[in-house]
Amino acid sequence: MTYNDKPVNGQDNPSFLDVLNQTPPPPDAKDWPRPKRFAGLRAAWKASWEEGGFLYQRWEEVFQARHASWHEVANWIKAAALFGGLSLIVLMLDAAGDIASAMLKGLSAVPATNGGDGGGLWGTVDHPIRVFLADQAAHLSVAPAALYAFWQLTGLIGLVGGFFCNAGARIAWVLFGIGSLAMIWSAAPAGGRAAATGLAALMWSLASVFALRGLTLRPIVHTHPQYQFNPALHLHATIPAPTPAGDDLGPDNIHPLQR
């Protein structure tokens, strides 16, 4: 007979299959109708749920796992939790990949020449970026709409991630701003290049209020408790005990007084 690895009340706990094998069928089971032939299975099921049974012990382990630490939880519960967690992570990554792919396709569907007239404040900033990306895409194996969509997605991720104090997103936001200013300076008309770049810098600075919130350039000063140190030198000198009077000559130098 096989047993599971945890005794109950100092006794071995048989598994459900052992209870099923040990439950003898009724003598007239062959003459019973078909539903009554599962009487042994029903008896084993009922016995496993009694106190000390296999399923009863598993249910107790599940009930005790709510108040126990990770090291005290049964191994089969740990394995089930890890398998479920890994499966959930795989599903979330797969869903995130589909969402990102759909977002890129949606942004790529936007024509690269949309708003190409450069009218308005946003057009003054956005039009030079579109022109720059279109000129560069002519020398690359990528569509201008894809470059523009990637530029928009980078700015969106940097803005949202920076708002939640993510260091990587804030770095991406800073690089996004620097790259945007460089593209505007390169593709803007020569007469309004400085104005377009300055306007873009102001707009990026206003958006940085949200993307870089809580960021400070002040140095962090760590204060430590002050301990007063007083050096002192301790000398331990051993002073011999004084010799009694009259013993300075020793016992051999004492002579009786003679007339």
C-alpha positions as CSV (number, residue, x, y, z in Angstrom):
1,M,0.0,0.0,0.0
2,T,1.2,3.5,-0.9
3,Y,0.8,6.4,1.4
4,N,1.2,10.1,1.1
5,D,4.1,12.0,2.6
6,K,2.2,13.6,5.5
7,P,0.8,11.6,8.5
8,V,-2.3,12.6,10.2
9,N,-2.3,12.4,14.0
10,G,0.8,10.3,14.0
11,Q,-0.7,7.7,11.6
12,D,-0.2,7.2,7.9
13,N,-2.8,8.7,5.6
14,P,-3.8,6.5,2.7
15,S,-4.5,8.0,-0.6
16,F,-7.8,8.0,-2.4
17,L,-6.7,5.1,-4.7
18,D,-5.8,3.0,-1.8
19,V,-9.2,3.5,-0.2
20,L,-10.8,2.6,-3.5
21,N,-8.7,-0.6,-3.8
22,Q,-9.4,-1.7,-0.3
23,T,-13.2,-1.2,-0.5
24,P,-14.6,-4.6,-1.4
25,P,-17.5,-4.6,-3.8
26,P,-20.8,-6.1,-2.5
27,P,-21.2,-9.8,-3.2
28,D,-24.1,-9.3,-5.5
29,A,-22.6,-6.4,-7.4
30,K,-22.6,-8.4,-10.7
31,D,-26.4,-8.7,-10.5
32,W,-26.9,-5.0,-9.8
33,P,-27.9,-2.5,-12.5
34,R,-25.2,-0.4,-14.0
35,P,-25.5,2.6,-11.7
36,K,-25.1,0.4,-8.6
37,R,-21.8,-1.0,-9.8
38,F,-20.1,2.2,-8.7
39,A,-20.9,1.6,-5.1
40,G,-17.2,1.0,-4.4
41,L,-16.2,4.3,-5.9
42,R,-18.9,6.1,-3.9
43,A,-17.7,4.4,-0.7
44,A,-14.1,5.4,-1.4
45,W,-15.1,8.9,-2.1
46,K,-17.1,9.1,1.1
47,A,-14.2,7.6,3.1
48,S,-11.7,10.0,1.7
49,W,-13.7,12.9,3.0
50,E,-13.9,11.6,6.5
51,E,-11.5,12.9,9.2
52,G,-8.0,11.6,8.4
53,G,-8.9,10.8,4.8
54,F,-6.9,11.9,1.7
55,L,-9.2,14.6,0.4
56,Y,-10.0,15.7,3.9
57,Q,-6.3,16.3,4.6
58,R,-5.9,18.2,1.3
59,W,-8.8,20.4,2.2
60,E,-7.2,21.1,5.6
61,E,-4.0,22.1,3.9
62,V,-5.8,24.5,1.6
63,F,-7.6,26.0,4.6
64,Q,-4.4,26.3,6.7
65,A,-2.5,27.9,3.8
66,R,-4.4,31.2,4.2
67,H,-2.7,31.8,7.6
68,A,0.6,30.1,7.0
69,S,3.8,31.4,5.6
70,W,5.2,30.3,2.2
71,H,7.6,27.8,3.8
72,E,4.8,26.2,5.8
73,V,2.5,25.7,2.8
74,A,2.2,22.2,1.3
75,N,4.4,21.5,-1.7
76,W,1.5,20.7,-4.0
77,I,-0.1,24.1,-3.2
78,K,3.2,25.9,-4.0
79,A,3.5,24.1,-7.3
80,A,-0.1,24.9,-8.3
81,A,0.4,28.6,-7.3
82,L,3.7,28.9,-9.3
83,F,2.1,27.2,-12.3
84,G,-0.9,29.5,-12.2
85,G,1.3,32.6,-11.8
86,L,3.5,31.7,-14.7
87,S,0.4,31.0,-16.9
88,L,-1.1,34.3,-15.9
89,I,2.2,36.1,-16.8
90,V,2.3,34.4,-20.2
91,L,-1.3,35.4,-20.9
92,M,-0.6,39.0,-19.9
93,L,2.5,39.2,-22.1
94,D,0.6,37.8,-25.0
95,A,-2.3,40.2,-24.5
96,A,0.2,43.1,-24.1
97,G,1.9,42.1,-27.4
98,D,-1.4,42.1,-29.2
99,I,-2.4,45.5,-27.8
100,A,1.0,47.1,-28.7
101,S,0.8,45.6,-32.2
102,A,-2.8,46.9,-32.7
103,M,-1.7,50.3,-31.4
104,L,1.3,50.5,-33.8
105,K,-0.9,49.5,-36.7
106,G,-3.5,52.1,-35.8
107,L,-0.9,54.8,-35.5
108,S,0.8,53.7,-38.7
109,A,-2.5,54.0,-40.5
110,V,-2.5,57.8,-39.9
111,P,-1.2,59.5,-43.0
112,A,2.2,61.0,-42.6
113,T,1.1,64.2,-44.3
114,N,-1.8,64.9,-42.0
115,G,-1.6,68.4,-40.7
116,G,1.1,69.2,-43.3
117,D,0.0,72.8,-43.7
118,G,1.8,73.7,-40.4
119,G,-1.0,75.9,-39.2
120,G,-1.6,76.6,-35.6
121,L,0.8,76.2,-32.6
122,W,0.8,72.4,-32.8
123,G,1.2,72.4,-36.6
124,T,4.3,74.7,-36.2
125,V,5.9,72.0,-34.0
126,D,4.5,68.9,-35.7
127,H,5.0,69.8,-39.3
128,P,8.8,70.0,-39.2
129,I,8.9,66.6,-37.5
130,R,6.8,65.0,-40.2
131,V,8.9,66.6,-42.9
132,F,12.2,65.4,-41.2
133,L,10.9,61.8,-40.8
134,A,9.6,61.7,-44.4
135,D,13.0,62.8,-45.7
136,Q,14.8,60.2,-43.6
137,A,12.4,57.4,-44.5
138,A,13.3,57.9,-48.2
139,H,16.7,56.5,-47.4
140,L,15.4,53.7,-45.1
141,S,13.3,50.6,-45.7
142,V,10.5,51.9,-43.5
143,A,7.4,54.0,-44.2
144,P,7.3,57.6,-42.9
145,A,4.0,56.8,-41.2
146,A,5.7,54.0,-39.2
147,L,8.5,56.4,-38.0
148,Y,5.9,59.0,-37.1
149,A,3.9,56.4,-35.2
150,F,6.9,55.2,-33.3
151,W,7.8,58.8,-32.4
152,Q,4.3,59.3,-31.0
153,L,4.3,56.1,-29.1
154,T,7.7,56.9,-27.5
155,G,6.4,60.3,-26.3
156,L,3.2,58.7,-24.9
157,I,5.1,56.0,-23.0
158,G,7.6,58.6,-21.7
159,L,4.8,60.9,-20.5
160,V,2.7,58.2,-18.8
161,G,5.6,56.2,-17.4
162,G,7.3,59.4,-16.1
163,F,4.1,60.5,-14.4
164,F,4.3,57.2,-12.4
165,C,7.9,57.9,-11.5
166,N,9.5,55.2,-13.7
167,A,13.2,55.9,-14.3
168,G,13.4,54.3,-17.7
169,A,10.3,56.2,-19.0
170,R,11.8,59.5,-17.8
171,I,15.0,58.8,-19.6
172,A,12.9,58.0,-22.8
173,W,11.0,61.3,-22.2
174,V,14.2,63.3,-22.0
175,L,15.6,61.7,-25.2
176,F,12.3,62.2,-26.9
177,G,12.4,65.9,-26.2
178,I,16.0,66.4,-27.2
179,G,15.4,64.4,-30.5
180,S,12.2,66.4,-31.2
181,L,14.0,69.7,-30.8
182,A,16.8,68.5,-33.1
183,M,14.4,67.5,-35.8
184,I,12.5,70.7,-35.6
185,W,15.7,72.8,-35.8
186,S,16.8,70.8,-38.8
187,A,13.5,70.8,-40.8
188,A,11.9,74.1,-39.9
189,P,12.1,77.0,-42.3
190,A,15.2,79.1,-41.9
191,G,13.3,82.2,-41.1
192,G,11.3,80.7,-38.3
193,R,13.7,78.0,-37.1
194,A,14.5,79.7,-33.8
195,A,10.8,80.5,-33.0
196,A,9.6,76.9,-33.9
197,T,12.4,75.3,-31.8
198,G,11.7,77.7,-28.9
199,L,8.0,77.0,-29.0
200,A,8.6,73.3,-29.0
201,A,11.0,73.6,-26.0
202,L,8.3,75.5,-24.1
203,M,5.6,72.9,-24.9
204,W,8.0,70.1,-23.9
205,S,8.8,71.9,-20.7
206,L,5.1,72.2,-19.8
207,A,4.6,68.5,-20.5
208,S,7.6,67.7,-18.4
209,V,5.8,69.1,-15.3
210,F,3.7,65.9,-15.4
211,A,6.4,63.5,-16.8
212,L,9.1,64.6,-14.4
213,R,6.9,65.3,-11.3
214,G,8.7,64.9,-8.0
215,L,12.2,65.0,-9.6
216,T,14.6,67.3,-7.9
217,L,18.1,68.4,-8.6
218,R,18.9,69.1,-5.0
219,P,21.6,66.9,-3.5
220,I,20.5,64.4,-1.0
221,V,22.3,65.1,2.3
222,H,22.4,62.3,4.8
223,T,22.6,63.4,8.4
224,H,24.3,61.2,10.9
225,P,24.2,61.5,14.6
226,Q,27.1,63.3,16.1
227,Y,29.3,61.3,18.5
228,Q,31.6,63.1,21.0
229,F,35.0,61.5,21.2
230,N,37.1,62.3,24.2
231,P,40.5,60.6,24.0
232,A,41.9,59.7,27.4
233,L,45.0,57.8,28.4
234,H,44.7,55.5,31.4
235,L,47.9,54.4,33.1
236,H,47.8,51.6,35.6
237,A,50.9,51.7,38.0
238,T,51.5,49.1,40.6
239,I,52.9,50.6,43.9
240,P,54.6,48.1,46.2
241,A,53.5,48.0,49.8
242,P,55.6,50.0,52.3
243,T,58.2,48.0,54.3
244,P,57.7,48.1,58.1
245,A,60.2,50.1,60.1
246,G,63.2,48.2,61.4
247,D,63.1,45.6,58.6
248,D,65.3,47.5,56.2
249,L,68.4,45.6,57.3
250,G,66.7,42.2,57.1
251,P,66.6,39.4,59.7
252,D,70.3,38.5,59.3
253,N,71.5,42.0,60.3
254,I,69.9,42.1,63.7
255,H,72.6,41.6,66.5
256,P,71.9,41.7,70.3
257,L,73.3,44.6,72.3
258,Q,76.4,43.5,74.2
259,R,78.2,45.3,77.0
